[in-house]
Amino acid sequence: MEKQDEQAQDIIEAIDDAYLEGSQATEADLIRQQAEAKVDRMGHGSTFRLLLEFSIPAVVGVVVQMLYNVIDAVYVGHSVGADGLAATTVANPLMTAMTALAMLIGVGGNALMAIRLGEGRREEAKRVLGASFILLMVVSVVVWIIGATLLTPILTLSGAEGEVFPLAQSFTVVLIAGCPLQFIAFGMNNFIRTAGYPNRALGSMLVGTGANIIFGYLFIVVFDAKMVGAGFATVCSWLVSALFVMQFFLKKKSPMPLRKENLHVRIRLAGRICVMGIAPAIMELGFAVSSALENNLLVTYGATDPVGVDGALAIMRVLSAVGMFTFMPMVGIASGAQPIVGYNYGAKKYDRMKRVVWQAMLLAAAITIPIWISVLVAPNLYANLFSLPIEYRQEAARALVLFLIFVPILSIQSIGSNYFNATGQAGKATILTLTRQILFLIPLLIFCPRILPLFTPLTPLESIWFAASISDITSVLIVSIFLLIEYRRLARLTTSR
């Protein structure tokens, strides 16, 4: 493997030398050869080195991306208070649905492009890129229409009421207006990684988060624009990130150019992109649906709990932010592994592909466990970060433990379900996603508050926090069964070759 790595590096260096010495090859040929060498190393380089190279920037990137939510929550908690945190909780299902649409196209197109590159069909990969960009813009128009006509009932279904409703409305109106920028910044970013430039993909997230910190302080703290300011800060950060992303694809010497001749959508190609993106999209939509149900249950059971309705919603905002911060490293590693898995699946190198999956699971656990331990050991530190009123902090600390108790085993679920999406098995990936977010979690949210208090010391409100942890266990078991069956299938394919 090390010898093959050296050969790939020799190719890249030879191309660079030829360019410097004025080779007869055209500049376009040199750029193309260098881009191909960067992609082809996914089929012969050390799998662990590739996984680290692709995953570490992805992990940093998704953690940074989650800081969008954490930063907004911290600023809003200090400036607006518990009602502001409750408003962001209510807005979360809609924001998650927007992310789901970006993933439907962005992740689906990226997975398809990786497989096409592994098959050696580079021109088709470029057509996938162009079609994905057009589809993202079309979907953003759909979001505008939905936001203009259905925003009030959507927020109401999400649990908005009283003084929280106008705060949530002010926040979400601005976010909906800027959704095309989010779709470009988030949906197109993964294509940069698959083109062989994981650090550049990370750069787009870093500049966006840095902008969010600056704009958040400016709009929320300096200008005291409250929820509208929080929305504008997020949209401005999307703009900065989107410009950074598009510069990669539009520059003259881009290794994966977004050109006019590829900016069209064939129905069959669009369908294939959406099919491959449906599993991660459903995962996000499942978050949206379960969050909306959760918010309504928090209103119901919070009314009879000492923390009250506003306290329950504010605590949920803390759980969501800290939970995503703990879970997202796994998502980053899954994103980093996806192009490597997809490329080797397309190239029929199944042993390399399986090795990447196991290495990704171990790496995800190694990164997540220290974060998880810090939450269990010092939950009060996280509860205090968001400036919750003192009367809510003890319950928030207890809720964090109940909510995140089984997070380490989720590396199996996250990497395992992502494997099926990366290899084009959208049906299996969708089933696995449905089990965690819909089929298990929603019934558990409904029945746990009614059943667990009968034979445990948990209150109905605390039972809602714990329902997500029970769902984690069941989903991991299902994914493990699917992976065992899949590995037997791959063994038969390998033997028959």
SEZA-797760 format. One record per residue (C-alpha): x, y, z. Coordinates in Angstrom, 1 decimal, padded with zeros to 4 digits. Layout:
// residues N
(pake (X,Y,Z))
...
// end
This chain:
// residues 497
(pake (000.0,000.0,000.0))
(pake (002.8,002.4,000.9))
(pake (004.4,001.7,-002.5))
(pake (001.1,002.5,-004.3))
(pake (000.8,005.8,-002.3))
(pake (004.3,006.7,-003.4))
(pake (003.4,005.9,-007.0))
(pake (000.4,008.2,-006.9))
(pake (002.4,011.0,-005.4))
(pake (005.1,010.5,-008.1))
(pake (002.4,010.9,-010.7))
(pake (001.2,014.2,-009.2))
(pake (004.8,015.5,-008.8))
(pake (005.6,014.5,-012.4))
(pake (002.6,016.4,-013.6))
(pake (003.7,019.4,-011.7))
(pake (007.3,019.1,-013.0))
(pake (006.0,018.9,-016.6))
(pake (004.0,022.0,-016.1))
(pake (007.0,023.9,-014.7))
(pake (009.3,022.8,-017.5))
(pake (006.8,023.8,-020.2))
(pake (005.7,020.4,-021.4))
(pake (003.9,020.2,-024.8))
(pake (000.8,019.0,-022.9))
(pake (-001.9,021.7,-022.6))
(pake (-002.6,023.3,-019.3))
(pake (-006.0,021.7,-019.3))
(pake (-004.5,018.3,-019.8))
(pake (-002.2,018.8,-016.9))
(pake (-005.0,019.9,-014.6))
(pake (-007.1,017.0,-015.7))
(pake (-004.3,014.4,-015.1))
(pake (-003.6,015.9,-011.6))
(pake (-007.3,015.8,-010.7))
(pake (-007.6,012.2,-011.9))
(pake (-004.5,011.2,-009.8))
(pake (-006.1,012.7,-006.7))
(pake (-009.3,010.7,-007.3))
(pake (-007.8,007.4,-008.3))
(pake (-005.7,007.1,-005.2))
(pake (-008.9,006.2,-003.4))
(pake (-008.7,002.8,-005.2))
(pake (-005.1,001.9,-004.1))
(pake (-003.8,004.1,-001.3))
(pake (-003.7,003.1,002.4))
(pake (-007.4,003.0,003.5))
(pake (-006.6,004.3,007.0))
(pake (-004.5,007.2,005.7))
(pake (-007.3,008.0,003.2))
(pake (-009.9,007.8,005.9))
(pake (-007.9,010.1,008.1))
(pake (-007.3,012.5,005.3))
(pake (-011.0,012.7,004.3))
(pake (-012.6,012.3,007.7))
(pake (-010.6,014.7,009.9))
(pake (-011.6,017.7,007.9))
(pake (-015.1,016.4,007.6))
(pake (-015.3,015.9,011.4))
(pake (-014.0,019.4,012.1))
(pake (-016.4,020.6,009.4))
(pake (-019.6,019.1,010.8))
(pake (-018.6,020.1,014.4))
(pake (-018.0,023.6,013.1))
(pake (-021.3,023.5,011.3))
(pake (-023.1,022.6,014.5))
(pake (-021.5,025.6,016.0))
(pake (-023.9,027.6,013.8))
(pake (-026.7,026.4,016.1))
(pake (-024.7,026.6,019.3))
(pake (-023.5,030.1,018.6))
(pake (-027.0,031.3,017.9))
(pake (-028.3,029.6,021.0))
(pake (-025.5,031.2,023.2))
(pake (-026.1,034.7,021.8))
(pake (-029.9,034.3,022.0))
(pake (-029.7,032.9,025.5))
(pake (-027.8,035.9,026.7))
(pake (-029.7,038.6,024.7))
(pake (-033.3,037.3,024.7))
(pake (-033.4,034.7,027.5))
(pake (-035.4,031.5,027.9))
(pake (-038.2,032.7,025.5))
(pake (-035.6,033.1,022.8))
(pake (-034.2,029.6,023.3))
(pake (-037.7,028.3,023.2))
(pake (-038.3,030.1,019.9))
(pake (-035.2,028.5,018.4))
(pake (-036.4,025.1,019.6))
(pake (-039.8,025.7,017.9))
(pake (-038.0,026.8,014.7))
(pake (-035.7,023.7,014.7))
(pake (-038.1,021.3,012.8))
(pake (-038.4,023.8,009.9))
(pake (-034.6,024.4,009.8))
(pake (-034.1,020.6,009.9))
(pake (-036.5,020.1,007.0))
(pake (-034.5,022.7,005.0))
(pake (-031.3,020.8,005.7))
(pake (-033.1,017.6,004.6))
(pake (-033.8,019.0,001.2))
(pake (-030.2,020.1,000.8))
(pake (-029.1,016.6,001.7))
(pake (-031.6,015.0,-000.7))
(pake (-029.7,016.6,-003.6))
(pake (-026.3,017.3,-002.2))
(pake (-025.6,014.0,-000.5))
(pake (-027.4,012.0,-003.2))
(pake (-025.5,013.7,-006.1))
(pake (-022.2,013.3,-004.2))
(pake (-022.7,009.6,-003.6))
(pake (-023.6,009.1,-007.3))
(pake (-020.6,011.1,-008.4))
(pake (-018.2,009.0,-006.3))
(pake (-019.5,005.8,-007.8))
(pake (-019.2,007.2,-011.3))
(pake (-015.6,008.2,-010.6))
(pake (-014.8,004.7,-009.4))
(pake (-016.3,003.3,-012.6))
(pake (-014.0,005.7,-014.6))
(pake (-017.0,007.7,-016.0))
(pake (-015.6,011.2,-015.3))
(pake (-017.7,013.1,-017.8))
(pake (-020.9,011.5,-016.3))
(pake (-019.6,012.6,-012.9))
(pake (-019.4,016.2,-014.1))
(pake (-023.0,016.0,-015.4))
(pake (-024.1,014.8,-012.0))
(pake (-022.5,017.9,-010.4))
(pake (-024.2,020.3,-012.8))
(pake (-027.6,018.6,-012.4))
(pake (-027.3,018.7,-008.6))
(pake (-026.7,022.4,-008.6))
(pake (-029.8,023.1,-010.7))
(pake (-031.9,020.8,-008.5))
(pake (-030.7,022.7,-005.4))
(pake (-031.9,026.0,-006.9))
(pake (-035.2,024.5,-007.9))
(pake (-035.8,023.1,-004.4))
(pake (-035.0,026.5,-002.8))
(pake (-037.9,028.0,-004.8))
(pake (-040.1,025.3,-003.4))
(pake (-039.0,026.3,000.1))
(pake (-039.9,030.0,-000.6))
(pake (-043.4,029.0,-001.7))
(pake (-044.0,026.8,001.3))
(pake (-042.6,029.4,003.7))
(pake (-044.8,032.1,002.2))
(pake (-048.0,030.1,002.5))
(pake (-047.6,027.7,005.4))
(pake (-045.2,029.2,007.9))
(pake (-047.9,030.0,010.6))
(pake (-049.4,026.4,010.7))
(pake (-045.9,024.9,010.5))
(pake (-044.7,026.9,013.6))
(pake (-048.0,026.1,015.4))
(pake (-047.6,022.4,014.8))
(pake (-044.0,022.7,016.1))
(pake (-045.3,024.0,019.5))
(pake (-045.2,027.8,019.1))
(pake (-047.6,029.6,021.2))
(pake (-047.9,032.8,023.3))
(pake (-044.9,035.1,023.4))
(pake (-042.7,032.4,021.8))
(pake (-044.6,032.5,018.4))
(pake (-043.6,036.0,017.2))
(pake (-040.0,035.3,018.2))
(pake (-039.9,032.1,016.2))
(pake (-041.6,033.7,013.3))
(pake (-039.1,036.6,013.1))
(pake (-036.2,034.1,013.1))
(pake (-037.6,031.7,010.5))
(pake (-038.7,034.3,008.0))
(pake (-035.1,035.5,007.6))
(pake (-033.8,031.9,007.3))
(pake (-036.3,030.9,004.6))
(pake (-035.3,034.0,002.6))
(pake (-031.7,032.9,002.6))
(pake (-032.2,029.2,002.0))
(pake (-030.6,029.2,-001.5))
(pake (-027.4,030.3,000.1))
(pake (-027.6,027.5,002.6))
(pake (-028.3,025.0,-000.2))
(pake (-025.2,026.1,-002.0))
(pake (-023.0,026.2,001.1))
(pake (-024.1,022.9,002.4))
(pake (-025.4,021.0,-000.6))
(pake (-022.4,021.7,-002.9))
(pake (-019.7,021.3,-000.2))
(pake (-019.5,017.5,-000.3))
(pake (-018.6,017.5,-004.0))
(pake (-015.3,019.3,-003.2))
(pake (-014.4,016.4,-000.9))
(pake (-015.2,013.8,-003.5))
(pake (-013.1,015.7,-006.0))
(pake (-010.1,015.0,-003.7))
(pake (-009.9,018.2,-001.8))
(pake (-011.2,017.5,001.8))
(pake (-009.3,020.5,003.3))
(pake (-010.9,022.9,000.9))
(pake (-014.3,021.5,001.9))
(pake (-013.4,022.1,005.5))
(pake (-012.3,025.7,004.6))
(pake (-015.8,026.6,003.4))
(pake (-017.3,025.5,006.8))
(pake (-014.6,027.4,008.8))
(pake (-015.1,030.7,007.0))
(pake (-018.9,030.3,007.4))
(pake (-018.7,029.7,011.1))
(pake (-016.2,032.5,011.6))
(pake (-018.6,034.8,009.8))
(pake (-021.5,033.6,012.0))
(pake (-019.5,034.4,015.2))
(pake (-018.8,037.9,013.9))
(pake (-022.2,038.6,012.5))
(pake (-024.0,037.1,015.5))
(pake (-022.2,039.4,017.9))
(pake (-022.8,042.4,015.6))
(pake (-026.5,041.8,015.0))
(pake (-027.6,040.3,018.3))
(pake (-025.3,042.0,020.8))
(pake (-024.3,045.3,019.3))
(pake (-027.4,046.1,017.3))
(pake (-029.7,044.3,019.8))
(pake (-031.8,042.9,016.8))
(pake (-032.7,039.9,018.9))
(pake (-034.3,037.0,016.8))
(pake (-034.2,038.9,013.5))
(pake (-030.5,039.6,014.2))
(pake (-029.9,035.9,014.8))
(pake (-031.5,035.1,011.5))
(pake (-029.5,037.7,009.6))
(pake (-026.2,036.5,011.2))
(pake (-026.9,033.0,010.0))
(pake (-027.8,034.0,006.5))
(pake (-024.8,036.3,006.1))
(pake (-022.6,033.4,007.2))
(pake (-024.3,031.2,004.6))
(pake (-023.4,033.8,002.0))
(pake (-019.7,033.8,002.9))
(pake (-019.6,030.0,002.8))
(pake (-021.5,029.8,-000.5))
(pake (-019.1,032.3,-002.2))
(pake (-016.1,030.2,-001.0))
(pake (-017.7,027.0,-002.3))
(pake (-018.7,028.4,-005.7))
(pake (-015.2,029.8,-006.3))
(pake (-013.9,026.3,-006.3))
(pake (-016.2,025.1,-009.0))
(pake (-016.2,028.3,-011.2))
(pake (-012.5,029.1,-011.3))
(pake (-010.7,028.6,-014.6))
(pake (-008.4,025.8,-013.3))
(pake (-011.0,024.0,-011.3))
(pake (-010.3,020.2,-011.0))
(pake (-014.1,019.6,-011.0))
(pake (-015.5,022.5,-013.0))
(pake (-019.2,023.5,-013.0))
(pake (-019.6,024.4,-016.7))
(pake (-022.6,025.7,-018.7))
(pake (-022.9,022.6,-020.8))
(pake (-023.5,020.5,-017.7))
(pake (-026.1,022.8,-016.2))
(pake (-029.2,020.9,-017.2))
(pake (-031.2,018.1,-015.6))
(pake (-032.3,014.9,-017.3))
(pake (-035.3,013.3,-015.6))
(pake (-033.6,010.0,-015.2))
(pake (-030.5,011.5,-013.7))
(pake (-032.5,013.7,-011.4))
(pake (-034.4,010.7,-010.2))
(pake (-031.2,008.8,-009.5))
(pake (-029.8,011.6,-007.5))
(pake (-032.9,011.9,-005.4))
(pake (-033.1,008.2,-004.8))
(pake (-029.5,008.1,-003.6))
(pake (-030.2,011.1,-001.3))
(pake (-033.5,009.9,000.1))
(pake (-032.0,008.1,003.1))
(pake (-030.1,011.0,004.6))
(pake (-033.0,013.3,003.7))
(pake (-035.4,011.1,005.5))
(pake (-033.1,011.0,008.5))
(pake (-033.2,014.8,008.7))
(pake (-037.0,014.9,008.0))
(pake (-037.3,012.3,010.7))
(pake (-035.6,014.8,013.0))
(pake (-038.0,017.4,011.9))
(pake (-041.1,015.3,012.5))
(pake (-039.9,013.9,015.8))
(pake (-038.8,017.4,016.9))
(pake (-042.3,018.8,016.2))
(pake (-043.9,015.9,018.1))
(pake (-041.4,016.3,020.9))
(pake (-042.1,020.0,021.2))
(pake (-045.9,019.4,021.5))
(pake (-045.2,016.7,024.1))
(pake (-043.0,019.1,026.0))
(pake (-045.8,021.6,026.0))
(pake (-048.2,019.0,027.4))
(pake (-046.0,017.5,030.0))
(pake (-044.1,020.7,030.8))
(pake (-047.3,022.3,031.9))
(pake (-047.5,019.8,034.8))
(pake (-043.8,019.8,035.6))
(pake (-042.0,022.2,037.9))
(pake (-039.9,023.7,035.1))
(pake (-043.0,024.7,033.1))
(pake (-043.6,024.8,029.3))
(pake (-041.0,027.5,028.6))
(pake (-038.4,025.7,030.7))
(pake (-039.1,022.4,029.0))
(pake (-038.6,024.0,025.5))
(pake (-035.5,025.9,026.6))
(pake (-034.0,022.7,028.1))
(pake (-034.7,020.9,024.8))
(pake (-032.8,023.5,023.0))
(pake (-029.7,022.8,025.1))
(pake (-030.2,019.0,024.6))
(pake (-030.4,019.5,020.8))
(pake (-027.3,021.6,020.6))
(pake (-025.1,019.5,022.9))
(pake (-026.5,016.2,021.4))
(pake (-025.6,017.3,017.9))
(pake (-022.2,018.4,019.1))
(pake (-021.6,014.9,020.5))
(pake (-023.1,013.0,017.6))
(pake (-021.8,015.0,014.7))
(pake (-018.2,013.6,014.7))
(pake (-019.8,010.3,013.6))
(pake (-021.6,012.0,010.8))
(pake (-018.3,013.7,009.8))
(pake (-016.5,010.4,009.6))
(pake (-019.4,008.9,007.7))
(pake (-019.1,011.8,005.2))
(pake (-015.4,011.3,004.9))
(pake (-015.7,007.6,004.3))
(pake (-018.5,007.9,001.8))
(pake (-016.4,008.8,-001.3))
(pake (-013.8,006.1,-000.5))
(pake (-016.5,003.5,000.0))
(pake (-018.4,004.6,-003.1))
(pake (-015.3,004.7,-005.3))
(pake (-014.2,001.2,-004.3))
(pake (-017.7,-000.2,-004.6))
(pake (-017.8,001.2,-008.2))
(pake (-014.4,-000.3,-008.8))
(pake (-015.5,-003.7,-007.3))
(pake (-012.7,-003.6,-004.6))
(pake (-014.9,-005.0,-001.9))
(pake (-012.2,-005.9,000.6))
(pake (-010.9,-002.3,000.7))
(pake (-014.4,-001.0,001.0))
(pake (-015.2,-003.3,004.0))
(pake (-011.9,-002.3,005.7))
(pake (-012.9,001.4,005.4))
(pake (-016.2,000.7,007.1))
(pake (-014.7,-001.0,010.1))
(pake (-012.0,001.6,010.4))
(pake (-014.6,004.3,010.2))
(pake (-016.6,002.8,013.1))
(pake (-013.6,002.5,015.3))
(pake (-012.4,006.1,014.5))
(pake (-015.9,007.4,015.2))
(pake (-016.0,005.7,018.6))
(pake (-012.6,007.0,019.5))
(pake (-013.5,010.6,018.8))
(pake (-017.0,010.5,020.3))
(pake (-016.3,008.8,023.6))
(pake (-014.2,011.5,025.1))
(pake (-016.9,014.1,024.3))
(pake (-019.6,011.8,025.7))
(pake (-017.6,011.3,028.9))
(pake (-017.3,015.0,029.4))
(pake (-021.1,015.4,029.2))
(pake (-021.7,012.6,031.7))
(pake (-019.0,013.8,034.1))
(pake (-019.8,017.5,034.0))
(pake (-023.3,018.1,032.6))
(pake (-023.7,021.3,034.6))
(pake (-021.0,022.9,032.6))
(pake (-023.0,022.4,029.4))
(pake (-026.2,023.5,031.1))
(pake (-024.6,026.8,032.3))
(pake (-023.2,027.6,028.9))
(pake (-026.6,028.6,027.5))
(pake (-027.4,031.0,030.4))
(pake (-030.5,029.0,031.5))
(pake (-032.3,030.4,034.5))
(pake (-031.0,028.8,037.7))
(pake (-034.2,027.0,038.3))
(pake (-033.8,025.0,035.0))
(pake (-030.2,024.1,035.2))
(pake (-030.4,021.1,037.5))
(pake (-033.1,019.5,035.3))
(pake (-031.1,020.3,032.2))
(pake (-028.0,018.5,033.6))
(pake (-030.1,015.4,034.4))
(pake (-031.7,015.6,031.0))
(pake (-028.4,015.6,029.2))
(pake (-027.4,012.3,030.9))
(pake (-030.7,010.7,030.0))
(pake (-030.6,012.0,026.4))
(pake (-027.0,011.0,025.6))
(pake (-026.4,007.8,027.7))
(pake (-026.0,005.5,024.7))
(pake (-024.3,007.8,022.2))
(pake (-021.0,005.8,021.8))
(pake (-022.8,002.8,020.1))
(pake (-024.3,005.0,017.5))
(pake (-021.1,004.8,015.5))
(pake (-022.4,001.4,014.3))
(pake (-025.7,003.0,013.2))
(pake (-024.2,006.1,011.6))
(pake (-021.4,004.4,009.6))
(pake (-023.5,001.3,008.8))
(pake (-026.5,003.1,007.4))
(pake (-024.2,005.5,005.5))
(pake (-022.5,002.5,003.9))
(pake (-025.8,001.4,002.2))
(pake (-026.3,004.9,000.9))
(pake (-022.7,005.2,-000.4))
(pake (-023.0,002.0,-002.3))
(pake (-026.3,003.0,-004.0))
(pake (-028.6,000.7,-002.0))
(pake (-031.1,003.4,-001.3))
(pake (-033.9,001.1,-000.2))
(pake (-031.9,-000.5,002.6))
(pake (-030.5,002.9,003.7))
(pake (-034.0,004.3,003.8))
(pake (-035.3,001.5,005.9))
(pake (-032.5,001.8,008.4))
(pake (-033.1,005.6,008.6))
(pake (-036.9,005.1,009.1))
(pake (-036.3,002.6,012.0))
(pake (-034.4,005.2,014.1))
(pake (-036.2,008.4,013.4))
(pake (-039.8,007.3,012.6))
(pake (-040.7,003.7,013.4))
(pake (-039.0,003.5,016.8))
(pake (-038.6,007.1,018.1))
(pake (-042.1,008.4,017.5))
(pake (-043.9,005.5,019.3))
(pake (-041.3,005.8,022.1))
(pake (-041.9,009.5,022.5))
(pake (-045.7,008.9,022.8))
(pake (-045.6,005.9,025.2))
(pake (-042.5,006.4,027.4))
(pake (-044.1,009.3,029.3))
(pake (-047.1,007.2,030.0))
(pake (-045.3,003.9,030.9))
(pake (-041.8,004.6,032.4))
(pake (-043.1,006.7,035.4))
(pake (-045.1,003.6,036.5))
(pake (-042.0,001.5,037.3))
(pake (-039.0,003.9,037.2))
(pake (-038.2,007.1,039.1))
(pake (-038.4,009.1,035.9))
(pake (-041.1,011.8,035.5))
(pake (-043.1,012.0,032.3))
(pake (-040.9,014.9,031.1))
(pake (-037.7,013.0,031.9))
(pake (-039.2,010.0,030.0))
(pake (-039.3,012.1,026.9))
(pake (-035.5,012.8,027.2))
(pake (-034.9,009.0,027.7))
(pake (-037.0,007.9,024.7))
(pake (-034.3,008.9,022.3))
(pake (-031.7,006.7,024.1))
(pake (-034.0,003.7,023.8))
(pake (-034.4,004.4,020.1))
(pake (-030.6,004.4,019.8))
(pake (-030.3,000.8,021.1))
(pake (-032.9,-000.6,018.8))
(pake (-031.6,001.1,015.7))
(pake (-028.1,-000.2,016.3))
(pake (-029.3,-003.8,016.6))
(pake (-031.2,-003.5,013.2))
(pake (-028.2,-001.9,011.4))
(pake (-025.9,-004.7,012.8))
(pake (-028.2,-007.4,011.3))
(pake (-028.3,-005.6,007.9))
(pake (-024.5,-005.4,007.8))
(pake (-024.0,-009.1,008.6))
(pake (-026.3,-010.0,005.7))
(pake (-024.5,-007.5,003.4))
(pake (-021.1,-008.9,004.2))
(pake (-022.2,-012.4,003.4))
(pake (-023.5,-011.1,000.0))
(pake (-020.1,-009.4,-000.7))
(pake (-018.3,-012.6,000.2))
(pake (-020.3,-014.5,-002.4))
(pake (-019.6,-011.8,-005.0))
(pake (-015.9,-012.0,-004.2))
(pake (-015.8,-015.8,-004.5))
(pake (-017.7,-015.8,-007.8))
(pake (-015.3,-013.4,-009.5))
// end
